[in-house]
């Protein structure tokens, strides 16, 4: 190498040469390795064996694929594997055509198939076989209807929300033939009210299953059991008093039956009862919905008629959690949770107003109202409801829902309650005890306090209606001295609306004086001790009782008579007589004079006349009241001597007509007749 020059290529040239490479080497296929050659050699041997076998059997030879063919000596991949005889062809499943939707029959179509003869045979059979168990009889007959309407298609819950109540009330009863309805009416009418109450309670539980609690809920309601709804409606129409007995069960359920989404169905149930008796429907409304408006106690702790087992399939009563033994906080929480919403309260009052406009309820305003089932008298408005309404209106309890409407209906509810006493459907003894307790628990103690004044009016009304109320008050006086003393002070304060009837009727005067003496004897120990609040209440009660006795003995009821004349001659009295029985005049019934008019009309046979006056003279009420107002006092001064003279003259005739009605009532009755001739010609 010494002395010799060597040419060295540039680095860039070398790099380019390496990138380009040898074109011959790049195009030449690389020889297969030893592993590949051995693998394809075995394949060639296998192919030769297949060729030999095909020659012997006479089949077509298998084409040979050269082991070195294809790029780099590998065989080309083909899609012929899909056509290989070892692979099954794919089977395309065909969709089955949908079966045509079969339209379910309507209730009318299925109801037309009901056979009255067959139903009577079923009734005769169950009455003979289960003669000692009326509930089982009702269940088995109900199964007959459930089976008959099993396939019926009826969007009942949608109808309840979309259609007026009066229209949907006939659904699905209208699908039942008239002769079948008549047979069911006879059958249910023969059963005991308690057995029917247990039966309808179980049916109601079943009807409410699956109904959404919230209005407008997206949850699809359960399919309506048309047969169950039909037999429920027929049973309530045949025995409406049964729902009054079942009201305890409905009240205990609270929002389970009266939530916003379920209230339409509850009113549908009420209206089935109203088809049999509007007065019974009023009684149910008061027992079920009124406590959920006033916030007062419900009948949750009372035994429920639904406790008996239900025989109808799927109609067993849902369990109601008992409230007996619960703490005061738990009971208060339950009451708050069961309150109606304002919108639901409006619907409830609207339904009550419809019932109060019925002729049956209007007639009872004069003649007395109660619900009777055989020998079982049931009051429309129980004493607990009367006191609860007064407490809610005067702010003595929980804040009521729709307070304004409750206040406007207070008077008419009280009038219905007191009129029911004449028919044996009102417990005056219970009213006295509740009024004394409520007055003792009141926040105000003054005789002029509106709530104390109203409690004294209720006690006076109870004494007027039932002589047993006097001994009940006397036995309650010592334990309820605070409330009793407040009521006596309010009576002594001279409110004519509470004392005029007691002091205007001879027999009641004697009873009242004897009662006052008995009350004074009951608080003598506290009066002598003079200690604490007991001594203070005893002094108040003793002073009021002594003053009342002196008033009765001094004028013999003349003061009360003048109050009657003043009320009759004044604009308020004329407004009361001519007001009619309507929702707009509900405040008129807050005055006891209406009871006096009712007694007079009943005793003298003028009931029809009184009803005619109330209906015919309603348009003239405001006009007559306004025109008579300036002449109130002159009329009082001029009429008082003549009324007193009439009282002394016709007293013997009055005793023959009715021992309970004073001559003032006769005068009022004849005034009604005169008004009739004036306005009707």
ABEGO torsion letter per residue (X at the ends): XBGBBBBBBBAAAAAAAAAAEBAAAAABBBBBBAAAAAAAAAAAAAAAAAAAAAAAAGBBBBBBBBAABEBGGBBBBBAAAAABAABBBBBBBBBBBBBBBBBBBBAAAAAAABBAAAAAAAAAAAAAABAABAAAAAAAAAAAAAAAAAABBBBAAAAAAABBAAAAAAOAAAABBAAAAAAAAAAAAABBAAAAAAAAAAAAAAAABGBBABBGBABBBBBBBAAAAAAAAAAAAABAAAAAAAAAAAAAAEAAAABAAAAAAAAAAAAAAAAABAAAAAAAAAAAAAAAAAGBBBAAABBBAAABBBABBGABBBBBBBABGBBAAAAAAAAAAABBBAAAAAAAAAAAAAAAABAAAAAAAAAEBBBBBEABBBBABBAAAAAAAAAAAAGABBBBBGAAAAAAAAAAAAAAAAAAAAAGABBAAAAAAAAAAAAAABABABAABAAAAAAAAAAAAAAAABAAAAAAAAAAAAAAAAAAAAAAAAAAAGBAAAAAAAAABAAAAAAAAAAAAAAAAAAAAAAAAGBEAAAAAAAAAAAAAAAAAAAAAAAGGAAAAAAAAAAAABAAAAAAAAAEBBAAAAAAAABAAAAAAAAAAAAAGAAAAAAAAAAAAAAAAAAAAAAAAAAAAAAAAAAAAAAAAAAAAAAAAAAAABAABBAAAAAAAAAAAAAAAAAAX
